[in-house]
Amino acid sequence: MSNENALSVLPVSTLKVIAKMAADAVASRREELGQTKAVFEVDQTVVIRATGEVKVSKSSPDAVIAQKAEPWKLLVAALELANTQLAAAGQVGIDLKQVVRAAETANPELEKEAKKVVKTELARIKETVRDFKWGGVSVEGEVTVLAKEDHRPEVVPVPEVAVPF
Protein backbone atom coordinates (compact mmCIF):
# COMPACT_ATOMS: atom_id res chain seq x y z
CA MET A 1 0.00 0.00 0.00
CA SER A 2 1.53 3.27 -1.11
CA ASN A 3 1.07 6.63 0.52
CA GLU A 4 2.18 8.44 -2.63
CA ASN A 5 0.19 11.45 -3.80
CA ALA A 6 0.81 14.67 -5.71
CA LEU A 7 2.76 16.13 -2.77
CA SER A 8 5.19 13.20 -2.88
CA VAL A 9 7.28 15.09 -5.45
CA LEU A 10 8.21 17.67 -2.79
CA PRO A 11 11.24 17.17 -0.53
CA VAL A 12 10.40 15.59 2.83
CA SER A 13 11.79 18.64 4.66
CA THR A 14 9.32 20.90 2.80
CA LEU A 15 6.47 18.52 3.58
CA LYS A 16 7.46 18.53 7.27
CA VAL A 17 7.24 22.36 7.38
CA ILE A 18 3.89 22.37 5.55
CA ALA A 19 2.53 19.60 7.80
CA LYS A 20 3.54 21.36 11.01
CA MET A 21 2.14 24.70 9.91
CA ALA A 22 -1.10 23.06 8.73
CA ALA A 23 -1.45 21.14 12.03
CA ASP A 24 -0.84 24.32 14.03
CA ALA A 25 -3.40 26.24 11.94
CA VAL A 26 -6.06 23.55 12.32
CA ALA A 27 -5.49 22.79 16.01
CA SER A 28 -7.71 25.51 17.44
CA ARG A 29 -10.25 25.68 14.59
CA ARG A 30 -12.04 22.31 14.80
CA GLU A 31 -15.28 24.02 15.78
CA GLU A 32 -15.50 25.55 12.30
CA LEU A 33 -16.44 22.11 10.99
CA GLY A 34 -19.47 21.99 13.30
CA GLN A 35 -20.76 19.34 15.66
CA THR A 36 -22.91 17.29 13.31
CA LYS A 37 -21.98 14.78 10.67
CA ALA A 38 -21.06 16.65 7.51
CA VAL A 39 -19.16 16.45 4.24
CA PHE A 40 -17.19 19.45 3.03
CA GLU A 41 -16.36 19.59 -0.66
CA VAL A 42 -12.97 21.16 -1.29
CA ASP A 43 -11.80 22.36 -4.71
CA GLN A 44 -9.29 25.12 -4.20
CA THR A 45 -5.99 26.16 -5.74
CA VAL A 46 -3.55 27.36 -3.11
CA VAL A 47 -0.11 28.72 -3.88
CA ILE A 48 2.11 28.75 -0.80
CA ARG A 49 5.67 29.52 0.13
CA ALA A 50 7.11 27.30 2.83
CA THR A 51 10.22 28.44 4.68
CA GLY A 52 11.83 27.06 7.78
CA GLU A 53 14.29 24.68 9.28
CA VAL A 54 13.98 20.96 9.88
CA LYS A 55 16.44 19.55 12.41
CA VAL A 56 17.07 15.81 12.51
CA SER A 57 18.93 14.13 15.34
CA LYS A 58 21.17 11.17 14.64
CA SER A 59 19.57 7.80 13.98
CA SER A 60 21.25 4.85 15.61
CA PRO A 61 21.07 1.15 16.25
CA ASP A 62 18.84 0.70 19.25
CA ALA A 63 19.35 -1.98 21.81
CA VAL A 64 15.95 -3.34 22.71
CA ILE A 65 15.70 -4.67 26.22
CA ALA A 66 13.34 -7.60 26.27
CA GLN A 67 12.44 -6.80 29.86
CA LYS A 68 13.60 -4.29 32.39
CA ALA A 69 14.90 -5.34 35.76
CA GLU A 70 11.68 -4.31 37.44
CA PRO A 71 11.67 -5.87 40.90
CA TRP A 72 7.95 -6.68 40.92
CA LYS A 73 8.10 -8.42 37.54
CA LEU A 74 11.14 -10.37 38.62
CA LEU A 75 9.42 -11.36 41.87
CA VAL A 76 6.27 -12.51 40.08
CA ALA A 77 8.33 -14.45 37.53
CA ALA A 78 10.35 -16.10 40.32
CA LEU A 79 7.19 -17.09 42.21
CA GLU A 80 5.59 -18.51 39.05
CA LEU A 81 8.69 -20.57 38.24
CA ALA A 82 9.07 -21.81 41.81
CA ASN A 83 5.38 -22.65 42.18
CA THR A 84 5.34 -24.50 38.85
CA GLN A 85 8.30 -26.63 39.95
CA LEU A 86 6.86 -27.21 43.43
CA ALA A 87 3.48 -28.21 41.99
CA ALA A 88 5.20 -30.66 39.62
CA ALA A 89 6.93 -32.18 42.67
CA GLY A 90 3.60 -32.41 44.47
CA GLN A 91 4.50 -29.73 47.00
CA VAL A 92 2.65 -26.64 48.18
CA GLY A 93 3.69 -23.40 46.48
CA ILE A 94 5.07 -20.15 47.89
CA ASP A 95 2.81 -17.14 48.38
CA LEU A 96 3.77 -13.49 48.43
CA LYS A 97 3.24 -13.15 52.19
CA GLN A 98 5.87 -15.82 52.78
CA VAL A 99 8.29 -13.97 50.53
CA VAL A 100 7.74 -10.66 52.36
CA ARG A 101 8.44 -12.32 55.72
CA ALA A 102 11.52 -14.11 54.36
CA ALA A 103 12.90 -10.84 52.94
CA GLU A 104 13.42 -9.59 56.50
CA THR A 105 16.18 -12.15 56.98
CA ALA A 106 17.50 -12.39 53.39
CA ASN A 107 21.21 -12.96 52.94
CA PRO A 108 22.84 -9.65 51.76
CA GLU A 109 25.50 -11.57 49.80
CA LEU A 110 22.82 -13.45 47.86
CA GLU A 111 21.08 -10.14 47.18
CA LYS A 112 24.31 -8.71 45.70
CA GLU A 113 24.78 -11.84 43.62
CA ALA A 114 21.19 -11.61 42.36
CA LYS A 115 21.75 -8.01 41.25
CA LYS A 116 24.90 -9.04 39.36
CA VAL A 117 23.11 -11.91 37.63
CA VAL A 118 20.22 -9.70 36.57
CA LYS A 119 22.57 -6.99 35.30
CA THR A 120 24.65 -9.50 33.33
CA GLU A 121 21.62 -11.25 31.83
CA LEU A 122 19.98 -7.97 30.79
CA ALA A 123 23.26 -6.86 29.16
CA ARG A 124 23.33 -10.16 27.23
CA ILE A 125 19.75 -9.66 26.05
CA LYS A 126 20.51 -6.07 25.12
CA GLU A 127 23.45 -7.15 22.96
CA THR A 128 21.56 -9.90 21.13
CA VAL A 129 18.26 -8.16 20.45
CA ARG A 130 18.84 -5.18 18.13
CA ASP A 131 16.56 -2.75 16.35
CA PHE A 132 16.92 0.60 14.62
CA LYS A 133 15.84 3.91 16.12
CA TRP A 134 15.18 6.89 13.89
CA GLY A 135 16.46 10.23 15.15
CA GLY A 136 13.92 12.81 16.27
CA VAL A 137 12.75 15.61 13.97
CA SER A 138 11.93 19.16 15.02
CA VAL A 139 10.43 21.74 12.70
CA GLU A 140 10.32 25.51 12.79
CA GLY A 141 8.97 27.45 9.87
CA GLU A 142 6.20 29.36 8.30
CA VAL A 143 3.94 29.04 5.34
CA THR A 144 2.80 32.09 3.42
CA VAL A 145 -0.32 31.86 1.27
CA LEU A 146 0.59 33.66 -1.95
CA ALA A 147 -2.69 32.99 -3.75
CA LYS A 148 -5.87 31.02 -3.35
CA GLU A 149 -8.84 30.45 -5.55
CA ASP A 150 -12.01 28.55 -4.78
CA HIS A 151 -13.17 26.41 -7.71
CA ARG A 152 -16.43 25.23 -6.23
CA PRO A 153 -19.49 26.45 -8.08
CA GLU A 154 -21.06 29.35 -6.29
CA VAL A 155 -24.44 28.52 -4.85
CA VAL A 156 -26.91 31.31 -5.47
CA PRO A 157 -29.88 31.23 -3.13
CA VAL A 158 -33.26 31.21 -4.89
CA PRO A 159 -35.63 33.77 -3.40
CA GLU A 160 -38.97 32.49 -2.22
CA VAL A 161 -41.79 33.53 -4.49
CA ALA A 162 -45.35 33.72 -3.25
CA VAL A 163 -47.57 31.57 -5.43
CA PRO A 164 -51.24 32.62 -5.47
CA PHE A 165 -53.86 29.91 -5.05
Buried (B, 14 or more C-beta within 10 A) or exposed (E): EEEEEEEEEEEEBBBBBBBBBEEEEEEEEEEEEEEEEEEEEEEEEEEBEBEBEBEBEEEEEEBEEEEEEEEEEBBEEEBEEEBEEEEEEEEEEBEEEEBEEEEEEEEEEEEEEBEEEEEEEBEEBEEEEEEEEEEEEEBEBEBEEEEEEEEEEEEEEEEEEEEEE
